[in-house]
Structure formats: C-alpha cells, structure tokens
Amino acid sequence: MNRTLSALAVLGATGLLLPVAPASHAAHAAPAEQAVPVLNGDFADPVMKGDGPTTVGIDFWTGLNQRYSPTASGRTDASHGVALQKDGNTLRQRLRGVRAGARVTVTYEDSPAVSKECTGEQVVDGQPYAVGGSGGAVQEVTTAGDPDRVKGTPGKGRWTGRAYVFTAGENDPVLTFTSRVTDSRTHVTCSPMIARIRAVEVPPAVDKTVGKTSLGTSEAYKGNERESSLHNAAAACNGENACTFRPDTRTSFRYYDTARVVGEAYVNCTRNTLEHSRLLSYSERSHDSIAQTYTEAGLALPEVARLPTSGDRVEDEKRIKERPMATQFSLAYEKGWQRAWQWFSSDQRTVVERIQPGEVSWVELQPSRERVEGWFVSKKDDYRLHAVVDGPSRAVPDRLLQRTGPMSEAEKQRCAASRPMTTTPVGADAPASASDKGLVRTPAPAAPGVRSSARTLTLE
C-alpha cells in the first residue's frame, strides 16, 4: 500500500535531514540514482471528508484543482486522484534538494476524468494534458480513453503508468502539470487526472574545485515560490528555535586548501650549516555563501543574516553568541558529525630548521577545511534558505610542510652583493702612514683620584 510521507520523513530519506552515519561525509561515490522528495505525492493531505471532488488547496502543491478520494478515483491503493483544472490553472511543486544539472525521472499515473459530469464524447479518446520540469522540454500526453461512459455515471478510472525525464535547469526545479482541455462546454470537473507522483535523480558530480571565496549564490523560497531576496527567509530564522539547518551530505566534504607560506623564508648565504628554532603562528576563518551573495549584489549584509564569517575574531565571537542561525547550523553539524563545528581556529608551532650553505628554508601550511551545504528551514516549512558554509576542520590535521631548497636567482644575487662600506675621503689610494708594532701602555694613576699627566709612553 502506498503511504503519504510527511515532509520531514521524505527529506530524511533523501539525505536532506541530519546524516546518521558521519562516514558518508568522508567518502563520496560516483553519483548514482537516488530518491527525490515529492512532498504529499499521494495528495492525501489535508485529510478530506467524503469522496470529493473538493477544491481545497493540497499541502505542498500550488494550484487549486479537484481532488477525489482513492475510492472515488477508482484506485486500489491509498493515493488520491487530482483532476487538473481546464482553465489553465496548473498543479506544481518545487523538487526540494535537486540541483541544476541533475537528471530527474518522474513517475506517476494518469486517467481520464471520473467525474459524473463527463459525457462519453469528452473521454472516449482520452484527455490531453502536459507535464514539464524546469530546464526540460514540455511533454504532451493524452490519457487512456474511456469509451463506455455516459453522463451522470461516475467513471471507474483507467489508470496508466507514465514517466517523464528532464535535466534540471535550475536548483529546486518546478514540476508542473497542466490540463490541455479547452472546450468551453466541458464541465470544470471533467479533466485529466494524475495520482501517485514519485521521482528519482542522478545528481551532478560535486565540483570540489570551487574556492572558499566563491561559494555560489544562496537562494530563498517560500513554499514553491522563489524569493526575490534572502531577507525574509533569514528574518524567519531569527529566533533560537525558529529554523532547523538540514545539511546535505551528498554535497558536503572535507578537503585540504591551497598551500601558503607561513612566516619568513630564511636564506643561508654563509659557508656553514645553520640551525635554529622559530615560532610559527597561523589562523583560519570561515566563509559563507549568504554573505557572498549580498556582497556580489552590492548590498549591505543585514543583521539577521550575519554568520560568524567576518574574519574579525572579536566580531565573530560576538556573532556566535548572538546570531540564532549560527547556533542552528552548529547544532545540526554537531548532531550529524558528532563533533563541534569551528567557525575559526588558530595555532602555534615551534620548528627547528637546519639550513645547508646556499639553501633556503621555509614552511608551508595546507589547512584542513570542511564545506557543508544545506538549508535553513523554518518550523512551518514555509521558508527555506540555501546556504554553503566553509570553515576550518579538525576532522583531519593540518599539513605543515617544512621545506629547504636551492636559492632563486634573486637570492643568489643578494648573497653575492658587496657588504655595505664607507669610503676614505682623503688619501684613499696613499700608502699607510705609520706602523704600529705594539700596544701603547698607560701608567696607573699615582694616587687615588689623581689622573696621570702622561697619557702615552714611547716604545723602546
């Protein structure tokens, strides 16, 4: 029997809720087909009274269409049938968590109308409708025919399995069903029906070459509508328990950042091996796509959207304590990966360097970092704010590379440069004027406090 899954259960099944096994964060296999959450795909919510048709809004779907009970739809499972309005009103839903470039396969069933208002002529050859997804071609479909119908008698349903495949042209693509029945004489309830919608996807490969300062554009949604800005969604999360962050383990990963030199490079211009110790200090900060989205748009970052990613240690420590979204993110991360999230880090190391003559010594750092992608979702599941956070990780250690190597040409020239000197302004090219064969002795004073009158003695 088909059962209608709640929004959280569906999201959990597809990895949009907190991951149970932290190991999935470390190992990412090649993209494989996986389930896509179609919320209320059986059209069972809200619970309806009687057999219908009713035109009350269907949870998680946009568009007022006629809904029939499983019995009235002629179905043998628990899924309800929905008759698409003939006046151009569509039935649509955004597919949560699907990223642009994903290959999506939607499966469902269709039937000619079961409404008793239908005449045999209107359903004898089936009824037309269209199905489409953002980025894909619109597919024109005609249901099976129902040649034995007479007006005044409900149909029994002639359900046929269908499939629609498209490549998502945007994040959270919109799945849309539209009736093509346009005859003005056709009763509003006599239109093609759909039921039991399911979907799977082959997600695009994760691009791990994207830098931490280019995390992409964050997006916000209210229900099935894209918000023009992030502000309302961020404001909706501006409370301790107002939102929950749901990480997507499929697109979250650890990595080593590009190496950078820490401290100075020591050049040994001497003829001897040098050995010494020095103290290295280094630090890492976090970055987030929300702040970057505002920056790219040339807008000031509002208070409600500020995560601890400013790079100012004092400011970020303040945001950790005061910003609800920072707490929501940290709690979700800790619950899923069983370790605390670090918004920033710093460390010191003492290294001993042994530098051979004619060589250079330096130290490089490859910091361990972690990128987490997911959604801030309000408790009512009306607002959703997509975000990517990239921060220092202690899941694996940083890499410190202590290196020595030959001098560059510029360093060789520096080592060969003359020692700074002054000139002799008079007689620079004259021979030495005298010979000094010994030290000049100065006799001790004759009495305490009395200075000797003879300052020098003639050499014998």
ChimeraX attribute file (.defattr): number of C-alpha atoms within 10 A of each C-alpha:
attribute: neighborCount
match mode: 1-to-1
recipient: residues
	/A:1	6
	/A:2	11
	/A:3	13
	/A:4	18
	/A:5	18
	/A:6	15
	/A:7	15
	/A:8	13
	/A:9	14
	/A:10	20
	/A:11	22
	/A:12	17
	/A:13	15
	/A:14	19
	/A:15	20
	/A:16	24
	/A:17	22
	/A:18	22
	/A:19	23
	/A:20	14
	/A:21	11
	/A:22	15
	/A:23	11
	/A:24	15
	/A:25	19
	/A:26	13
	/A:27	12
	/A:28	15
	/A:29	9
	/A:30	10
	/A:31	14
	/A:32	11
	/A:33	13
	/A:34	15
	/A:35	17
	/A:36	24
	/A:37	27
	/A:38	26
	/A:39	25
	/A:40	24
	/A:41	25
	/A:42	24
	/A:43	27
	/A:44	21
	/A:45	17
	/A:46	12
	/A:47	10
	/A:48	17
	/A:49	8
	/A:50	11
	/A:51	14
	/A:52	17
	/A:53	20
	/A:54	19
	/A:55	16
	/A:56	13
	/A:57	15
	/A:58	22
	/A:59	16
	/A:60	21
	/A:61	22
	/A:62	18
	/A:63	19
	/A:64	18
	/A:65	24
	/A:66	23
	/A:67	28
	/A:68	25
	/A:69	23
	/A:70	20
	/A:71	18
	/A:72	20
	/A:73	30
	/A:74	19
	/A:75	17
	/A:76	10
	/A:77	13
	/A:78	17
	/A:79	25
	/A:80	25
	/A:81	33
	/A:82	30
	/A:83	30
	/A:84	29
	/A:85	27
	/A:86	23
	/A:87	14
	/A:88	14
	/A:89	15
	/A:90	20
	/A:91	21
	/A:92	19
	/A:93	24
	/A:94	25
	/A:95	21
	/A:96	21
	/A:97	20
	/A:98	22
	/A:99	18
	/A:100	17
	/A:101	17
	/A:102	22
	/A:103	19
	/A:104	25
	/A:105	18
	/A:106	20
	/A:107	16
	/A:108	18
	/A:109	18
	/A:110	26
	/A:111	30
	/A:112	30
	/A:113	31
	/A:114	28
	/A:115	26
	/A:116	16
	/A:117	19
	/A:118	24
	/A:119	19
	/A:120	15
	/A:121	14
	/A:122	25
	/A:123	26
	/A:124	15
	/A:125	15
	/A:126	21
	/A:127	24
	/A:128	19
	/A:129	22
	/A:130	15
	/A:131	21
	/A:132	21
	/A:133	26
	/A:134	19
	/A:135	15
	/A:136	18
	/A:137	13
	/A:138	15
	/A:139	14
	/A:140	13
	/A:141	17
	/A:142	16
	/A:143	23
	/A:144	20
	/A:145	19
	/A:146	23
	/A:147	14
	/A:148	11
	/A:149	20
	/A:150	17
	/A:151	14
	/A:152	11
	/A:153	13
	/A:154	17
	/A:155	23
	/A:156	18
	/A:157	22
	/A:158	20
	/A:159	20
	/A:160	14
	/A:161	12
	/A:162	14
	/A:163	13
	/A:164	17
	/A:165	18
	/A:166	20
	/A:167	21
	/A:168	25
	/A:169	17
	/A:170	15
	/A:171	18
	/A:172	20
	/A:173	25
	/A:174	20
	/A:175	19
	/A:176	18
	/A:177	24
	/A:178	21
	/A:179	24
	/A:180	20
	/A:181	20
	/A:182	13
	/A:183	11
	/A:184	9
	/A:185	7
	/A:186	15
	/A:187	16
	/A:188	19
	/A:189	24
	/A:190	24
	/A:191	30
	/A:192	29
	/A:193	31
	/A:194	28
	/A:195	25
	/A:196	23
	/A:197	19
	/A:198	19
	/A:199	19
	/A:200	21
	/A:201	22
	/A:202	19
	/A:203	23
	/A:204	17
	/A:205	15
	/A:206	14
	/A:207	8
	/A:208	12
	/A:209	6
	/A:210	10
	/A:211	12
	/A:212	19
	/A:213	12
	/A:214	12
	/A:215	21
	/A:216	17
	/A:217	17
	/A:218	19
	/A:219	21
	/A:220	23
	/A:221	21
	/A:222	16
	/A:223	18
	/A:224	20
	/A:225	14
	/A:226	15
	/A:227	17
	/A:228	10
	/A:229	14
	/A:230	21
	/A:231	16
	/A:232	19
	/A:233	25
	/A:234	25
	/A:235	16
	/A:236	19
	/A:237	26
	/A:238	18
	/A:239	15
	/A:240	14
	/A:241	13
	/A:242	17
	/A:243	26
	/A:244	23
	/A:245	28
	/A:246	25
	/A:247	25
	/A:248	22
	/A:249	26
	/A:250	22
	/A:251	19
	/A:252	21
	/A:253	20
	/A:254	21
	/A:255	16
	/A:256	17
	/A:257	17
	/A:258	11
	/A:259	14
	/A:260	13
	/A:261	14
	/A:262	17
	/A:263	14
	/A:264	10
	/A:265	13
	/A:266	15
	/A:267	23
	/A:268	21
	/A:269	19
	/A:270	12
	/A:271	9
	/A:272	11
	/A:273	13
	/A:274	15
	/A:275	10
	/A:276	9
	/A:277	10
	/A:278	10
	/A:279	10
	/A:280	14
	/A:281	11
	/A:282	13
	/A:283	11
	/A:284	17
	/A:285	20
	/A:286	23
	/A:287	24
	/A:288	27
	/A:289	22
	/A:290	24
	/A:291	22
	/A:292	19
	/A:293	21
	/A:294	18
	/A:295	12
	/A:296	10
	/A:297	9
	/A:298	9
	/A:299	11
	/A:300	9
	/A:301	15
	/A:302	13
	/A:303	13
	/A:304	18
	/A:305	22
	/A:306	21
	/A:307	24
	/A:308	27
	/A:309	23
	/A:310	16
	/A:311	14
	/A:312	12
	/A:313	15
	/A:314	10
	/A:315	12
	/A:316	21
	/A:317	14
	/A:318	12
	/A:319	20
	/A:320	18
	/A:321	11
	/A:322	15
	/A:323	21
	/A:324	22
	/A:325	28
	/A:326	20
	/A:327	20
	/A:328	20
	/A:329	22
	/A:330	19
	/A:331	17
	/A:332	20
	/A:333	20
	/A:334	13
	/A:335	14
	/A:336	20
	/A:337	18
	/A:338	13
	/A:339	14
	/A:340	16
	/A:341	19
	/A:342	18
	/A:343	24
	/A:344	20
	/A:345	15
	/A:346	10
	/A:347	9
	/A:348	10
	/A:349	10
	/A:350	10
	/A:351	14
	/A:352	11
	/A:353	18
	/A:354	16
	/A:355	21
	/A:356	20
	/A:357	16
	/A:358	18
	/A:359	20
	/A:360	20
	/A:361	19
	/A:362	18
	/A:363	20
	/A:364	16
	/A:365	18
	/A:366	18
	/A:367	23
	/A:368	20
	/A:369	24
	/A:370	24
	/A:371	21
	/A:372	22
	/A:373	22
	/A:374	24
	/A:375	25
	/A:376	25
	/A:377	24
	/A:378	21
	/A:379	14
	/A:380	9
	/A:381	15
	/A:382	15
	/A:383	25
	/A:384	30
	/A:385	25
	/A:386	23
	/A:387	23
	/A:388	21
	/A:389	21
	/A:390	25
	/A:391	23
	/A:392	26
	/A:393	23
	/A:394	17
	/A:395	15
	/A:396	13
	/A:397	12
	/A:398	16
	/A:399	14
	/A:400	17
	/A:401	15
	/A:402	15
	/A:403	13
	/A:404	18
	/A:405	13
	/A:406	15
	/A:407	18
	/A:408	11
	/A:409	9
	/A:410	9
	/A:411	17
	/A:412	15
	/A:413	11
	/A:414	12
	/A:415	16
	/A:416	10
	/A:417	9
	/A:418	8
	/A:419	6
	/A:420	5
	/A:421	6
	/A:422	5
	/A:423	6
	/A:424	8
	/A:425	6
	/A:426	7
	/A:427	9
	/A:428	9
	/A:429	7
	/A:430	7
	/A:431	7
	/A:432	8
	/A:433	6
	/A:434	6
	/A:435	6
	/A:436	6
	/A:437	7
	/A:438	7
	/A:439	7
	/A:440	12
	/A:441	11
	/A:442	11
	/A:443	13
	/A:444	12
	/A:445	12
	/A:446	10
	/A:447	8
	/A:448	7
	/A:449	7
	/A:450	9
	/A:451	12
	/A:452	13
	/A:453	9
	/A:454	10
	/A:455	11
	/A:456	11
	/A:457	10
	/A:458	6
	/A:459	9
	/A:460	3
